[in-house]
Each structure stands twice: as C-alpha cells, then as structure tokens.
Amino acid sequence: MTTTIATLNIRHGGRKSGEAVATRLLGYDADVLVITEFRSNEVGLQLCTRLDASGYATSHPDTDPKQNSVLVASRRAIARSWPFSEQLGANHLWCAEIDGMAVCAVYMPQRSAKLPYWEALIAGARRGGIGLLIGDFNTGDNDLDKDPKGTKFIAPEMPGRLVACGYTDMWRSLHPKTREYSWYSRPGGNGFRLDYIFAASELAQQVGSCEFDHAPRISGESDHSGLVASLW
C-alpha cells in the first residue's frame, strides 16, 4: 500500500488565497497532509471544514488566531495528538499518531529562535518514536540548499545532525546533487530549500518519490512550493 504525504506552507494562514489553497491541498490526494502557517481563525475553520468534507481527520494546537501554527490532516483516524515538548511552543512542533505511526508537524521559528527546537528534535525525536518529521524547517546547509548569492543559514549543521541520529532527508536522498528551492527571498530572488520530509531510518527503503510542486508558489497562492512524497 502506498502512502502519499504532502506539505505546504500556506503563508500567514492562507488569508489571501484561502479557497485556492484548499483546492490545491485537496488536489494532492494525500493520505497525510501537514500544513504550516495554519491559523485558528475563520479562514482556518473554512479549510478544516473542506478537509472534513473530503474525509480527513484534522488536528492542530489551540493557538491565538493571529499566530502561525501547524495542522495535521489524515485520511486515516488520528488516534491522539500532543505537543512534542511541554517546554516549547506547540505551534512549532505538534505530533499526531496515525495508523500506529507518530508524525511530527514542524514549523521552525526564524533565525536563532529555532535553535532550541532543533536541539529538542535531535535529542528526542528518535527516542520518542517519531516516524516522520514534516514541514517548514527554515534551515538548510550552506551549499546545495541555498542560492550561492543568498544569505547564509544560521545553524546549517542541524539537518545533518538530524540525519546522523537516524533520519533520512527524503528529497535529498533521491536528489543528492540537485539544487532546487522551495522559497525565494524578496528582494533578491535568491532560492532556499526550507521544506522537508524526514523519515526514520527504518522507512528509508520505502521511499518511493519526493518532489517539489512549484505551482502554488508560481501562482501566488503561497510564497512556498509544496512537497509531495510517497512511501511504499
């Protein structure tokens, strides 16, 4: 059985393109969706309503309507959901158990504010049995994951450290030497790969595909590209 996974940062809750974003997300026909920069406001409620009508269970932390957060949607039942850490913002790391697998939706803060979140994942994700880490990590290495002219990442070692503790960067595992970006700076137009799906090492042999969908960024529905993957 193939499991399709998709993630998209919908830009400040999708307030400018709510209907188009919802249609885009449903078009992925994914078994598991992770939506970053989700907001618990009217637009977010409308998105949840459309997901529910299409057969998805949803889970997100209880946050201020103006706060960027994350949402997990699944065609299979969500058995439980919880914050990854009681000491860190649930809007940045939110977990859900789907069909016996723990999935963590990730929306890393900017700049140095992301460091404790990265350290928490590196220290605790494997120990906590997290099978998939999905979302906007706001980080990459300073070689292939950014335009050579772009500003350097803070803490570029973090993705490599996560891999070293037992995860596979699904997209990079299939595209080891490729430059492809999911977000572009304004002004400047420099590209960065910010959006990832990390799979626990025992799932590495099940990775079937992992590709960016640039349509939502090019169309202006979001400022990010989507990322769509499959596990066999």
QUIZI-V220348 format. One record per residue. N is the residue number from 1. RES is the residue in one letter. SS is DSSP state (2 for helix, 1 for strand, 0 for the rest). OMEGA is omega in whole degrees, 0 to 359 (none if undefined). Layout:
n=N res=RES ss=SS omega=OMEGA
n=N res=RES ss=SS omega=OMEGA
//
This chain:
n=1 res=M ss=0 omega=179
n=2 res=T ss=0 omega=174
n=3 res=T ss=1 omega=178
n=4 res=T ss=1 omega=182
n=5 res=I ss=1 omega=178
n=6 res=A ss=1 omega=175
n=7 res=T ss=1 omega=178
n=8 res=L ss=1 omega=169
n=9 res=N ss=1 omega=188
n=10 res=I ss=0 omega=173
n=11 res=R ss=0 omega=175
n=12 res=H ss=2 omega=175
n=13 res=G ss=2 omega=180
n=14 res=G ss=2 omega=188
n=15 res=R ss=0 omega=182
n=16 res=K ss=0 omega=186
n=17 res=S ss=0 omega=189
n=18 res=G ss=2 omega=182
n=19 res=E ss=2 omega=180
n=20 res=A ss=2 omega=179
n=21 res=V ss=2 omega=179
n=22 res=A ss=2 omega=179
n=23 res=T ss=2 omega=178
n=24 res=R ss=2 omega=182
n=25 res=L ss=2 omega=179
n=26 res=L ss=2 omega=179
n=27 res=G ss=2 omega=177
n=28 res=Y ss=0 omega=179
n=29 res=D ss=0 omega=185
n=30 res=A ss=0 omega=172
n=31 res=D ss=0 omega=178
n=32 res=V ss=1 omega=176
n=33 res=L ss=1 omega=169
n=34 res=V ss=1 omega=183
n=35 res=I ss=1 omega=178
n=36 res=T ss=1 omega=191
n=37 res=E ss=1 omega=169
n=38 res=F ss=1 omega=175
n=39 res=R ss=0 omega=181
n=40 res=S ss=0 omega=181
n=41 res=N ss=0 omega=183
n=42 res=E ss=2 omega=178
n=43 res=V ss=2 omega=178
n=44 res=G ss=2 omega=177
n=45 res=L ss=2 omega=178
n=46 res=Q ss=2 omega=177
n=47 res=L ss=2 omega=179
n=48 res=C ss=2 omega=179
n=49 res=T ss=2 omega=179
n=50 res=R ss=2 omega=178
n=51 res=L ss=2 omega=179
n=52 res=D ss=2 omega=180
n=53 res=A ss=2 omega=180
n=54 res=S ss=0 omega=173
n=55 res=G ss=0 omega=180
n=56 res=Y ss=0 omega=163
n=57 res=A ss=1 omega=182
n=58 res=T ss=1 omega=178
n=59 res=S ss=1 omega=175
n=60 res=H ss=0 omega=178
n=61 res=P ss=0 omega=177
n=62 res=D ss=0 omega=186
n=63 res=T ss=0 omega=175
n=64 res=D ss=0 omega=182
n=65 res=P ss=0 omega=180
n=66 res=K ss=0 omega=185
n=67 res=Q ss=0 omega=173
n=68 res=N ss=0 omega=184
n=69 res=S ss=1 omega=180
n=70 res=V ss=1 omega=175
n=71 res=L ss=1 omega=173
n=72 res=V ss=1 omega=176
n=73 res=A ss=1 omega=184
n=74 res=S ss=1 omega=173
n=75 res=R ss=0 omega=175
n=76 res=R ss=0 omega=183
n=77 res=A ss=0 omega=172
n=78 res=I ss=1 omega=186
n=79 res=A ss=1 omega=178
n=80 res=R ss=1 omega=176
n=81 res=S ss=1 omega=188
n=82 res=W ss=1 omega=174
n=83 res=P ss=1 omega=179
n=84 res=F ss=0 omega=182
n=85 res=S ss=0 omega=176
n=86 res=E ss=0 omega=182
n=87 res=Q ss=0 omega=184
n=88 res=L ss=0 omega=183
n=89 res=G ss=0 omega=178
n=90 res=A ss=0 omega=178
n=91 res=N ss=0 omega=179
n=92 res=H ss=0 omega=180
n=93 res=L ss=1 omega=183
n=94 res=W ss=1 omega=187
n=95 res=C ss=1 omega=176
n=96 res=A ss=1 omega=176
n=97 res=E ss=1 omega=183
n=98 res=I ss=1 omega=177
n=99 res=D ss=0 omega=178
n=100 res=G ss=0 omega=180
n=101 res=M ss=1 omega=176
n=102 res=A ss=1 omega=179
n=103 res=V ss=1 omega=177
n=104 res=C ss=1 omega=174
n=105 res=A ss=1 omega=188
n=106 res=V ss=1 omega=170
n=107 res=Y ss=1 omega=185
n=108 res=M ss=0 omega=172
n=109 res=P ss=0 omega=180
n=110 res=Q ss=0 omega=170
n=111 res=R ss=2 omega=186
n=112 res=S ss=2 omega=179
n=113 res=A ss=2 omega=181
n=114 res=K ss=2 omega=190
n=115 res=L ss=2 omega=179
n=116 res=P ss=2 omega=178
n=117 res=Y ss=2 omega=176
n=118 res=W ss=2 omega=181
n=119 res=E ss=2 omega=179
n=120 res=A ss=2 omega=179
n=121 res=L ss=2 omega=182
n=122 res=I ss=2 omega=182
n=123 res=A ss=2 omega=193
n=124 res=G ss=2 omega=186
n=125 res=A ss=0 omega=180
n=126 res=R ss=0 omega=180
n=127 res=R ss=0 omega=180
n=128 res=G ss=0 omega=176
n=129 res=G ss=0 omega=179
n=130 res=I ss=1 omega=182
n=131 res=G ss=1 omega=182
n=132 res=L ss=1 omega=173
n=133 res=L ss=1 omega=193
n=134 res=I ss=1 omega=171
n=135 res=G ss=1 omega=184
n=136 res=D ss=1 omega=185
n=137 res=F ss=0 omega=177
n=138 res=N ss=0 omega=184
n=139 res=T ss=0 omega=173
n=140 res=G ss=0 omega=174
n=141 res=D ss=0 omega=185
n=142 res=N ss=0 omega=175
n=143 res=D ss=0 omega=187
n=144 res=L ss=0 omega=186
n=145 res=D ss=0 omega=178
n=146 res=K ss=1 omega=172
n=147 res=D ss=0 omega=180
n=148 res=P ss=0 omega=180
n=149 res=K ss=0 omega=185
n=150 res=G ss=0 omega=176
n=151 res=T ss=0 omega=181
n=152 res=K ss=0 omega=175
n=153 res=F ss=0 omega=165
n=154 res=I ss=0 omega=179
n=155 res=A ss=0 omega=181
n=156 res=P ss=0 omega=180
n=157 res=E ss=0 omega=189
n=158 res=M ss=2 omega=178
n=159 res=P ss=2 omega=178
n=160 res=G ss=2 omega=177
n=161 res=R ss=2 omega=178
n=162 res=L ss=2 omega=176
n=163 res=V ss=2 omega=182
n=164 res=A ss=2 omega=181
n=165 res=C ss=0 omega=170
n=166 res=G ss=0 omega=177
n=167 res=Y ss=1 omega=176
n=168 res=T ss=1 omega=172
n=169 res=D ss=1 omega=192
n=170 res=M ss=2 omega=182
n=171 res=W ss=2 omega=183
n=172 res=R ss=2 omega=180
n=173 res=S ss=2 omega=179
n=174 res=L ss=2 omega=183
n=175 res=H ss=0 omega=191
n=176 res=P ss=0 omega=184
n=177 res=K ss=0 omega=188
n=178 res=T ss=0 omega=168
n=179 res=R ss=0 omega=176
n=180 res=E ss=0 omega=191
n=181 res=Y ss=0 omega=181
n=182 res=S ss=0 omega=180
n=183 res=W ss=1 omega=180
n=184 res=Y ss=1 omega=182
n=185 res=S ss=0 omega=173
n=186 res=R ss=0 omega=350
n=187 res=P ss=0 omega=177
n=188 res=G ss=0 omega=179
n=189 res=G ss=0 omega=178
n=190 res=N ss=0 omega=185
n=191 res=G ss=1 omega=179
n=192 res=F ss=1 omega=173
n=193 res=R ss=0 omega=184
n=194 res=L ss=0 omega=190
n=195 res=D ss=1 omega=190
n=196 res=Y ss=1 omega=162
n=197 res=I ss=1 omega=175
n=198 res=F ss=1 omega=179
n=199 res=A ss=1 omega=175
n=200 res=A ss=1 omega=189
n=201 res=S ss=2 omega=181
n=202 res=E ss=2 omega=177
n=203 res=L ss=2 omega=188
n=204 res=A ss=2 omega=181
n=205 res=Q ss=2 omega=180
n=206 res=Q ss=2 omega=181
n=207 res=V ss=1 omega=180
n=208 res=G ss=1 omega=181
n=209 res=S ss=1 omega=174
n=210 res=C ss=1 omega=187
n=211 res=E ss=1 omega=174
n=212 res=F ss=1 omega=171
n=213 res=D ss=1 omega=184
n=214 res=H ss=0 omega=185
n=215 res=A ss=2 omega=181
n=216 res=P ss=2 omega=177
n=217 res=R ss=2 omega=182
n=218 res=I ss=2 omega=181
n=219 res=S ss=2 omega=182
n=220 res=G ss=0 omega=177
n=221 res=E ss=0 omega=178
n=222 res=S ss=0 omega=172
n=223 res=D ss=0 omega=178
n=224 res=H ss=1 omega=167
n=225 res=S ss=0 omega=172
n=226 res=G ss=1 omega=176
n=227 res=L ss=1 omega=186
n=228 res=V ss=1 omega=184
n=229 res=A ss=1 omega=175
n=230 res=S ss=1 omega=172
n=231 res=L ss=1 omega=180
n=232 res=W ss=0 omega=none
//
